[in-house]
Each structure stands twice: as C-alpha cells, then as structure tokens.
Amino acid sequence: MFNAITLSSARTVCGYTQEEAARHCGVSPIIIEKYEKDCTDMPINLACKISRLYDISLDDLYIGKAE
C-alpha cells in the first residue's frame, strides 16, 4: 500500500525552506505554513504550483490535516 507524502515532508526532501517555497509559488510563507498543517481547502492552482516545484504528482501528495 502506498503512503502519500505530506507537503512538509515533500518540501524538506526537496531542500526548500518555507520561505523559499513561498517565493517560488508567489505566496507568503504563512500560506505555506497554513497548508502544511491542513491542506484540505488549498486552491488547486497553488497545489499545482507546489507539485511542480517539488516534482511530485498531485496524486502522491497527502491532502488532509497533518498529524
């Protein structure tokens, strides 16, 4: 069974800080922090930017509240 990766884990694996990821996605670091905690209502355009930045399929990202 496949386990999806959280936004925070994907960012860390790619070597980005929240600030760097925010800059690449055109949002504030607080937005990245917010969606790393709970991405259930993340806009699809931001999800697409993040998946491209982290080079990971949207299907492989965990969508929900971080544990």
PyMOL Python script that loads the backbone (N, CA, C, O; Angstrom):
from pymol import cmd

cmd.read_pdbstr("""\
ATOM      1  N   MET A   1       0.835  -1.172   0.000  1.00  0.00           N
ATOM      2  CA  MET A   1       0.000   0.000   0.000  1.00  0.00           C
ATOM      3  C   MET A   1       0.887   1.245   0.000  1.00  0.00           C
ATOM      4  O   MET A   1       1.880   1.305   0.725  1.00  0.00           O
ATOM      5  N   PHE A   2       0.531   2.223  -0.802  1.00  0.00           N
ATOM      6  CA  PHE A   2       1.317   3.443  -0.956  1.00  0.00           C
ATOM      7  C   PHE A   2       0.878   4.479   0.063  1.00  0.00           C
ATOM      8  O   PHE A   2      -0.318   4.685   0.273  1.00  0.00           O
ATOM      9  N   ASN A   3       1.839   5.125   0.691  1.00  0.00           N
ATOM     10  CA  ASN A   3       1.560   6.226   1.612  1.00  0.00           C
ATOM     11  C   ASN A   3       1.872   7.533   0.914  1.00  0.00           C
ATOM     12  O   ASN A   3       2.974   7.723   0.400  1.00  0.00           O
ATOM     13  N   ALA A   4       0.904   8.433   0.897  1.00  0.00           N
ATOM     14  CA  ALA A   4       1.112   9.744   0.298  1.00  0.00           C
ATOM     15  C   ALA A   4       2.053  10.556   1.183  1.00  0.00           C
ATOM     16  O   ALA A   4       2.144  10.323   2.388  1.00  0.00           O
ATOM     17  N   ILE A   5       2.744  11.502   0.578  1.00  0.00           N
ATOM     18  CA  ILE A   5       3.703  12.332   1.294  1.00  0.00           C
ATOM     19  C   ILE A   5       3.048  13.667   1.661  1.00  0.00           C
ATOM     20  O   ILE A   5       2.295  14.238   0.872  1.00  0.00           O
ATOM     21  N   THR A   6       3.342  14.147   2.847  1.00  0.00           N
ATOM     22  CA  THR A   6       2.801  15.431   3.273  1.00  0.00           C
ATOM     23  C   THR A   6       3.532  16.571   2.568  1.00  0.00           C
ATOM     24  O   THR A   6       4.644  16.398   2.069  1.00  0.00           O
ATOM     25  N   LEU A   7       2.895  17.728   2.537  1.00  0.00           N
ATOM     26  CA  LEU A   7       3.529  18.904   1.931  1.00  0.00           C
ATOM     27  C   LEU A   7       4.839  19.238   2.632  1.00  0.00           C
ATOM     28  O   LEU A   7       5.835  19.557   1.984  1.00  0.00           O
ATOM     29  N   SER A   8       4.831  19.165   3.939  1.00  0.00           N
ATOM     30  CA  SER A   8       6.033  19.481   4.713  1.00  0.00           C
ATOM     31  C   SER A   8       7.168  18.518   4.388  1.00  0.00           C
ATOM     32  O   SER A   8       8.307  18.943   4.192  1.00  0.00           O
ATOM     33  N   SER A   9       6.866  17.234   4.331  1.00  0.00           N
ATOM     34  CA  SER A   9       7.895  16.235   4.018  1.00  0.00           C
ATOM     35  C   SER A   9       8.421  16.409   2.600  1.00  0.00           C
ATOM     36  O   SER A   9       9.625  16.309   2.361  1.00  0.00           O
ATOM     37  N   ALA A  10       7.517  16.669   1.660  1.00  0.00           N
ATOM     38  CA  ALA A  10       7.942  16.866   0.267  1.00  0.00           C
ATOM     39  C   ALA A  10       8.862  18.078   0.158  1.00  0.00           C
ATOM     40  O   ALA A  10       9.873  18.038  -0.543  1.00  0.00           O
ATOM     41  N   ARG A  11       8.506  19.153   0.855  1.00  0.00           N
ATOM     42  CA  ARG A  11       9.335  20.358   0.837  1.00  0.00           C
ATOM     43  C   ARG A  11      10.710  20.085   1.417  1.00  0.00           C
ATOM     44  O   ARG A  11      11.724  20.501   0.857  1.00  0.00           O
ATOM     45  N   THR A  12      10.740  19.386   2.537  1.00  0.00           N
ATOM     46  CA  THR A  12      12.003  19.083   3.203  1.00  0.00           C
ATOM     47  C   THR A  12      12.893  18.201   2.328  1.00  0.00           C
ATOM     48  O   THR A  12      14.097  18.436   2.223  1.00  0.00           O
ATOM     49  N   VAL A  13      12.301  17.194   1.707  1.00  0.00           N
ATOM     50  CA  VAL A  13      13.061  16.297   0.825  1.00  0.00           C
ATOM     51  C   VAL A  13      13.677  17.082  -0.337  1.00  0.00           C
ATOM     52  O   VAL A  13      14.784  16.780  -0.783  1.00  0.00           O
ATOM     53  N   CYS A  14      12.950  18.089  -0.819  1.00  0.00           N
ATOM     54  CA  CYS A  14      13.452  18.896  -1.934  1.00  0.00           C
ATOM     55  C   CYS A  14      14.456  19.948  -1.499  1.00  0.00           C
ATOM     56  O   CYS A  14      15.084  20.591  -2.339  1.00  0.00           O
ATOM     57  N   GLY A  15      14.614  20.131  -0.189  1.00  0.00           N
ATOM     58  CA  GLY A  15      15.618  21.060   0.320  1.00  0.00           C
ATOM     59  C   GLY A  15      15.177  22.507   0.382  1.00  0.00           C
ATOM     60  O   GLY A  15      16.016  23.403   0.456  1.00  0.00           O
ATOM     61  N   TYR A  16      13.874  22.754   0.352  1.00  0.00           N
ATOM     62  CA  TYR A  16      13.362  24.120   0.425  1.00  0.00           C
ATOM     63  C   TYR A  16      12.965  24.486   1.847  1.00  0.00           C
ATOM     64  O   TYR A  16      12.495  23.644   2.611  1.00  0.00           O
ATOM     65  N   THR A  17      13.160  25.748   2.187  1.00  0.00           N
ATOM     66  CA  THR A  17      12.566  26.288   3.407  1.00  0.00           C
ATOM     67  C   THR A  17      11.156  26.733   3.049  1.00  0.00           C
ATOM     68  O   THR A  17      10.801  26.798   1.872  1.00  0.00           O
ATOM     69  N   GLN A  18      10.355  27.037   4.060  1.00  0.00           N
ATOM     70  CA  GLN A  18       9.018  27.561   3.777  1.00  0.00           C
ATOM     71  C   GLN A  18       9.119  28.874   3.010  1.00  0.00           C
ATOM     72  O   GLN A  18       8.312  29.139   2.119  1.00  0.00           O
ATOM     73  N   GLU A  19      10.087  29.678   3.349  1.00  0.00           N
ATOM     74  CA  GLU A  19      10.270  30.962   2.685  1.00  0.00           C
ATOM     75  C   GLU A  19      10.616  30.782   1.203  1.00  0.00           C
ATOM     76  O   GLU A  19      10.079  31.483   0.346  1.00  0.00           O
ATOM     77  N   GLU A  20      11.506  29.852   0.913  1.00  0.00           N
ATOM     78  CA  GLU A  20      11.886  29.601  -0.483  1.00  0.00           C
ATOM     79  C   GLU A  20      10.718  29.049  -1.284  1.00  0.00           C
ATOM     80  O   GLU A  20      10.476  29.473  -2.414  1.00  0.00           O
ATOM     81  N   ALA A  21       9.996  28.104  -0.698  1.00  0.00           N
ATOM     82  CA  ALA A  21       8.841  27.535  -1.391  1.00  0.00           C
ATOM     83  C   ALA A  21       7.792  28.610  -1.654  1.00  0.00           C
ATOM     84  O   ALA A  21       7.197  28.658  -2.731  1.00  0.00           O
ATOM     85  N   ALA A  22       7.573  29.461  -0.673  1.00  0.00           N
ATOM     86  CA  ALA A  22       6.601  30.546  -0.827  1.00  0.00           C
ATOM     87  C   ALA A  22       7.001  31.479  -1.964  1.00  0.00           C
ATOM     88  O   ALA A  22       6.166  31.859  -2.785  1.00  0.00           O
ATOM     89  N   ARG A  23       8.262  31.841  -2.010  1.00  0.00           N
ATOM     90  CA  ARG A  23       8.762  32.738  -3.056  1.00  0.00           C
ATOM     91  C   ARG A  23       8.549  32.118  -4.439  1.00  0.00           C
ATOM     92  O   ARG A  23       8.101  32.806  -5.357  1.00  0.00           O
ATOM     93  N   HIS A  24       8.857  30.848  -4.599  1.00  0.00           N
ATOM     94  CA  HIS A  24       8.686  30.162  -5.886  1.00  0.00           C
ATOM     95  C   HIS A  24       7.214  30.071  -6.284  1.00  0.00           C
ATOM     96  O   HIS A  24       6.890  30.078  -7.471  1.00  0.00           O
ATOM     97  N   CYS A  25       6.333  29.986  -5.307  1.00  0.00           N
ATOM     98  CA  CYS A  25       4.903  29.829  -5.587  1.00  0.00           C
ATOM     99  C   CYS A  25       4.150  31.156  -5.608  1.00  0.00           C
ATOM    100  O   CYS A  25       2.965  31.194  -5.941  1.00  0.00           O
ATOM    101  N   GLY A  26       4.831  32.241  -5.255  1.00  0.00           N
ATOM    102  CA  GLY A  26       4.198  33.551  -5.286  1.00  0.00           C
ATOM    103  C   GLY A  26       3.216  33.800  -4.150  1.00  0.00           C
ATOM    104  O   GLY A  26       2.239  34.532  -4.311  1.00  0.00           O
ATOM    105  N   VAL A  27       3.482  33.185  -2.996  1.00  0.00           N
ATOM    106  CA  VAL A  27       2.641  33.385  -1.813  1.00  0.00           C
ATOM    107  C   VAL A  27       3.530  33.720  -0.625  1.00  0.00           C
ATOM    108  O   VAL A  27       4.756  33.674  -0.727  1.00  0.00           O
ATOM    109  N   SER A  28       2.915  34.055   0.498  1.00  0.00           N
ATOM    110  CA  SER A  28       3.700  34.344   1.697  1.00  0.00           C
ATOM    111  C   SER A  28       4.050  33.041   2.421  1.00  0.00           C
ATOM    112  O   SER A  28       3.359  32.035   2.262  1.00  0.00           O
ATOM    113  N   PRO A  29       5.114  33.062   3.208  1.00  0.00           N
ATOM    114  CA  PRO A  29       5.481  31.869   3.973  1.00  0.00           C
ATOM    115  C   PRO A  29       4.364  31.398   4.908  1.00  0.00           C
ATOM    116  O   PRO A  29       4.256  30.207   5.199  1.00  0.00           O
ATOM    117  N   ILE A  30       3.543  32.324   5.372  1.00  0.00           N
ATOM    118  CA  ILE A  30       2.435  31.944   6.261  1.00  0.00           C
ATOM    119  C   ILE A  30       1.436  31.051   5.523  1.00  0.00           C
ATOM    120  O   ILE A  30       0.834  30.164   6.128  1.00  0.00           O
ATOM    121  N   ILE A  31       1.258  31.281   4.228  1.00  0.00           N
ATOM    122  CA  ILE A  31       0.356  30.437   3.430  1.00  0.00           C
ATOM    123  C   ILE A  31       0.917  29.021   3.337  1.00  0.00           C
ATOM    124  O   ILE A  31       0.180  28.046   3.487  1.00  0.00           O
ATOM    125  N   ILE A  32       2.223  28.909   3.088  1.00  0.00           N
ATOM    126  CA  ILE A  32       2.850  27.576   3.030  1.00  0.00           C
ATOM    127  C   ILE A  32       2.686  26.879   4.373  1.00  0.00           C
ATOM    128  O   ILE A  32       2.319  25.705   4.424  1.00  0.00           O
ATOM    129  N   GLU A  33       2.953  27.591   5.452  1.00  0.00           N
ATOM    130  CA  GLU A  33       2.812  27.012   6.789  1.00  0.00           C
ATOM    131  C   GLU A  33       1.373  26.557   7.038  1.00  0.00           C
ATOM    132  O   GLU A  33       1.144  25.468   7.566  1.00  0.00           O
ATOM    133  N   LYS A  34       0.418  27.384   6.661  1.00  0.00           N
ATOM    134  CA  LYS A  34      -1.001  27.051   6.855  1.00  0.00           C
ATOM    135  C   LYS A  34      -1.360  25.744   6.155  1.00  0.00           C
ATOM    136  O   LYS A  34      -1.948  24.849   6.762  1.00  0.00           O
ATOM    137  N   TYR A  35      -1.006  25.640   4.881  1.00  0.00           N
ATOM    138  CA  TYR A  35      -1.392  24.456   4.122  1.00  0.00           C
ATOM    139  C   TYR A  35      -0.565  23.225   4.481  1.00  0.00           C
ATOM    140  O   TYR A  35      -1.001  22.104   4.221  1.00  0.00           O
ATOM    141  N   GLU A  36       0.602  23.402   5.063  1.00  0.00           N
ATOM    142  CA  GLU A  36       1.341  22.240   5.560  1.00  0.00           C
ATOM    143  C   GLU A  36       0.636  21.645   6.780  1.00  0.00           C
ATOM    144  O   GLU A  36       0.754  20.448   7.043  1.00  0.00           O
ATOM    145  N   LYS A  37      -0.090  22.470   7.516  1.00  0.00           N
ATOM    146  CA  LYS A  37      -0.842  21.975   8.677  1.00  0.00           C
ATOM    147  C   LYS A  37      -2.169  21.363   8.273  1.00  0.00           C
ATOM    148  O   LYS A  37      -2.603  20.369   8.856  1.00  0.00           O
ATOM    149  N   ASP A  38      -2.819  21.958   7.267  1.00  0.00           N
ATOM    150  CA  ASP A  38      -4.132  21.474   6.824  1.00  0.00           C
ATOM    151  C   ASP A  38      -4.363  21.964   5.400  1.00  0.00           C
ATOM    152  O   ASP A  38      -4.653  23.140   5.183  1.00  0.00           O
ATOM    153  N   CYS A  39      -4.236  21.074   4.445  1.00  0.00           N
ATOM    154  CA  CYS A  39      -4.365  21.479   3.043  1.00  0.00           C
ATOM    155  C   CYS A  39      -5.693  21.050   2.428  1.00  0.00           C
ATOM    156  O   CYS A  39      -5.818  20.969   1.206  1.00  0.00           O
ATOM    157  N   THR A  40      -6.682  20.775   3.275  1.00  0.00           N
ATOM    158  CA  THR A  40      -7.967  20.322   2.750  1.00  0.00           C
ATOM    159  C   THR A  40      -8.668  21.373   1.891  1.00  0.00           C
ATOM    160  O   THR A  40      -9.473  21.022   1.029  1.00  0.00           O
ATOM    161  N   ASP A  41      -8.378  22.650   2.111  1.00  0.00           N
ATOM    162  CA  ASP A  41      -9.030  23.698   1.318  1.00  0.00           C
ATOM    163  C   ASP A  41      -8.032  24.499   0.476  1.00  0.00           C
ATOM    164  O   ASP A  41      -8.291  25.652   0.131  1.00  0.00           O
ATOM    165  N   MET A  42      -6.907  23.893   0.151  1.00  0.00           N
ATOM    166  CA  MET A  42      -5.890  24.570  -0.648  1.00  0.00           C
ATOM    167  C   MET A  42      -6.394  24.752  -2.082  1.00  0.00           C
ATOM    168  O   MET A  42      -6.909  23.807  -2.679  1.00  0.00           O
ATOM    169  N   PRO A  43      -6.250  25.965  -2.641  1.00  0.00           N
ATOM    170  CA  PRO A  43      -6.664  26.187  -4.031  1.00  0.00           C
ATOM    171  C   PRO A  43      -5.885  25.280  -4.985  1.00  0.00           C
ATOM    172  O   PRO A  43      -4.694  25.035  -4.793  1.00  0.00           O
ATOM    173  N   ILE A  44      -6.567  24.792  -6.005  1.00  0.00           N
ATOM    174  CA  ILE A  44      -5.940  23.849  -6.940  1.00  0.00           C
ATOM    175  C   ILE A  44      -4.759  24.490  -7.665  1.00  0.00           C
ATOM    176  O   ILE A  44      -3.783  23.804  -7.969  1.00  0.00           O
ATOM    177  N   ASN A  45      -4.830  25.798  -7.948  1.00  0.00           N
ATOM    178  CA  ASN A  45      -3.698  26.424  -8.645  1.00  0.00           C
ATOM    179  C   ASN A  45      -2.438  26.419  -7.776  1.00  0.00           C
ATOM    180  O   ASN A  45      -1.332  26.258  -8.292  1.00  0.00           O
ATOM    181  N   LEU A  46      -2.598  26.592  -6.466  1.00  0.00           N
ATOM    182  CA  LEU A  46      -1.436  26.519  -5.577  1.00  0.00           C
ATOM    183  C   LEU A  46      -0.945  25.079  -5.457  1.00  0.00           C
ATOM    184  O   LEU A  46       0.262  24.834  -5.438  1.00  0.00           O
ATOM    185  N   ALA A  47      -1.858  24.140  -5.378  1.00  0.00           N
ATOM    186  CA  ALA A  47      -1.468  22.722  -5.311  1.00  0.00           C
ATOM    187  C   ALA A  47      -0.662  22.335  -6.549  1.00  0.00           C
ATOM    188  O   ALA A  47       0.316  21.594  -6.449  1.00  0.00           O
ATOM    189  N   CYS A  48      -1.066  22.830  -7.697  1.00  0.00           N
ATOM    190  CA  CYS A  48      -0.328  22.533  -8.934  1.00  0.00           C
ATOM    191  C   CYS A  48       1.064  23.155  -8.922  1.00  0.00           C
ATOM    192  O   CYS A  48       2.033  22.520  -9.337  1.00  0.00           O
ATOM    193  N   LYS A  49       1.165  24.399  -8.445  1.00  0.00           N
ATOM    194  CA  LYS A  49       2.485  25.052  -8.351  1.00  0.00           C
ATOM    195  C   LYS A  49       3.405  24.268  -7.418  1.00  0.00           C
ATOM    196  O   LYS A  49       4.575  24.045  -7.727  1.00  0.00           O
ATOM    197  N   ILE A  50       2.868  23.857  -6.285  1.00  0.00           N
ATOM    198  CA  ILE A  50       3.664  23.110  -5.310  1.00  0.00           C
ATOM    199  C   ILE A  50       4.086  21.764  -5.874  1.00  0.00           C
ATOM    200  O   ILE A  50       5.235  21.356  -5.705  1.00  0.00           O
ATOM    201  N   SER A  51       3.177  21.072  -6.536  1.00  0.00           N
ATOM    202  CA  SER A  51       3.535  19.760  -7.075  1.00  0.00           C
ATOM    203  C   SER A  51       4.615  19.874  -8.146  1.00  0.00           C
ATOM    204  O   SER A  51       5.485  19.009  -8.244  1.00  0.00           O
ATOM    205  N   ARG A  52       4.565  20.929  -8.943  1.00  0.00           N
ATOM    206  CA  ARG A  52       5.624  21.141  -9.948  1.00  0.00           C
ATOM    207  C   ARG A  52       6.943  21.487  -9.272  1.00  0.00           C
ATOM    208  O   ARG A  52       7.992  20.966  -9.649  1.00  0.00           O
ATOM    209  N   LEU A  53       6.893  22.368  -8.273  1.00  0.00           N
ATOM    210  CA  LEU A  53       8.113  22.775  -7.568  1.00  0.00           C
ATOM    211  C   LEU A  53       8.780  21.573  -6.905  1.00  0.00           C
ATOM    212  O   LEU A  53       9.999  21.417  -6.973  1.00  0.00           O
ATOM    213  N   TYR A  54       7.980  20.731  -6.267  1.00  0.00           N
ATOM    214  CA  TYR A  54       8.517  19.569  -5.551  1.00  0.00           C
ATOM    215  C   TYR A  54       8.682  18.348  -6.455  1.00  0.00           C
ATOM    216  O   TYR A  54       9.148  17.299  -6.009  1.00  0.00           O
ATOM    217  N   ASP A  55       8.300  18.486  -7.722  1.00  0.00           N
ATOM    218  CA  ASP A  55       8.395  17.406  -8.704  1.00  0.00           C
ATOM    219  C   ASP A  55       7.705  16.137  -8.203  1.00  0.00           C
ATOM    220  O   ASP A  55       8.293  15.055  -8.174  1.00  0.00           O
ATOM    221  N   ILE A  56       6.446  16.303  -7.810  1.00  0.00           N
ATOM    222  CA  ILE A  56       5.670  15.190  -7.307  1.00  0.00           C
ATOM    223  C   ILE A  56       4.244  15.305  -7.848  1.00  0.00           C
ATOM    224  O   ILE A  56       3.705  16.406  -7.964  1.00  0.00           O
ATOM    225  N   SER A  57       3.658  14.196  -8.168  1.00  0.00           N
ATOM    226  CA  SER A  57       2.296  14.179  -8.678  1.00  0.00           C
ATOM    227  C   SER A  57       1.309  14.606  -7.592  1.00  0.00           C
ATOM    228  O   SER A  57       1.511  14.322  -6.411  1.00  0.00           O
ATOM    229  N   LEU A  58       0.248  15.285  -7.998  1.00  0.00           N
ATOM    230  CA  LEU A  58      -0.810  15.622  -7.041  1.00  0.00           C
ATOM    231  C   LEU A  58      -1.375  14.359  -6.399  1.00  0.00           C
ATOM    232  O   LEU A  58      -1.789  14.380  -5.240  1.00  0.00           O
ATOM    233  N   ASP A  59      -1.392  13.272  -7.143  1.00  0.00           N
ATOM    234  CA  ASP A  59      -1.899  12.002  -6.617  1.00  0.00           C
ATOM    235  C   ASP A  59      -1.043  11.477  -5.464  1.00  0.00           C
ATOM    236  O   ASP A  59      -1.526  10.712  -4.629  1.00  0.00           O
ATOM    237  N   ASP A  60       0.208  11.882  -5.419  1.00  0.00           N
ATOM    238  CA  ASP A  60       1.124  11.386  -4.381  1.00  0.00           C
ATOM    239  C   ASP A  60       1.187  12.274  -3.139  1.00  0.00           C
ATOM    240  O   ASP A  60       1.820  11.914  -2.147  1.00  0.00           O
ATOM    241  N   LEU A  61       0.530  13.437  -3.196  1.00  0.00           N
ATOM    242  CA  LEU A  61       0.511  14.336  -2.044  1.00  0.00           C
ATOM    243  C   LEU A  61      -0.629  13.971  -1.107  1.00  0.00           C
ATOM    244  O   LEU A  61      -1.745  13.682  -1.538  1.00  0.00           O
ATOM    245  N   TYR A  62      -0.323  13.990   0.177  1.00  0.00           N
ATOM    246  CA  TYR A  62      -1.345  13.760   1.192  1.00  0.00           C
ATOM    247  C   TYR A  62      -2.193  15.020   1.310  1.00  0.00           C
ATOM    248  O   TYR A  62      -1.664  16.104   1.555  1.00  0.00           O
ATOM    249  N   ILE A  63      -3.490  14.885   1.137  1.00  0.00           N
ATOM    250  CA  ILE A  63      -4.416  16.004   1.259  1.00  0.00           C
ATOM    251  C   ILE A  63      -5.224  15.779   2.533  1.00  0.00           C
ATOM    252  O   ILE A  63      -6.042  14.862   2.609  1.00  0.00           O
ATOM    253  N   GLY A  64      -4.987  16.615   3.518  1.00  0.00           N
ATOM    254  CA  GLY A  64      -5.672  16.486   4.795  1.00  0.00           C
ATOM    255  C   GLY A  64      -4.927  17.266   5.855  1.00  0.00           C
ATOM    256  O   GLY A  64      -4.077  18.103   5.551  1.00  0.00           O
ATOM    257  N   LYS A  65      -5.256  16.982   7.103  1.00  0.00           N
ATOM    258  CA  LYS A  65      -4.597  17.633   8.228  1.00  0.00           C
ATOM    259  C   LYS A  65      -3.347  16.849   8.609  1.00  0.00           C
ATOM    260  O   LYS A  65      -3.363  15.620   8.681  1.00  0.00           O
ATOM    261  N   ALA A  66      -2.269  17.582   8.851  1.00  0.00           N
ATOM    262  CA  ALA A  66      -1.018  16.940   9.281  1.00  0.00           C
ATOM    263  C   ALA A  66      -1.211  16.369  10.671  1.00  0.00           C
ATOM    264  O   ALA A  66      -1.936  16.927  11.495  1.00  0.00           O
ATOM    265  N   GLU A  67      -0.562  15.268  10.914  1.00  0.00           N
ATOM    266  CA  GLU A  67      -0.686  14.610  12.228  1.00  0.00           C
ATOM    267  C   GLU A  67       0.351  15.108  13.182  1.00  0.00           C
ATOM    268  O   GLU A  67       0.396  14.666  14.330  1.00  0.00           O
TER     269      GLU A  67
END
""", "prot")
cmd.dss("prot")
cmd.show_as("cartoon", "prot")
cmd.util.cbc("prot")
cmd.orient("prot")
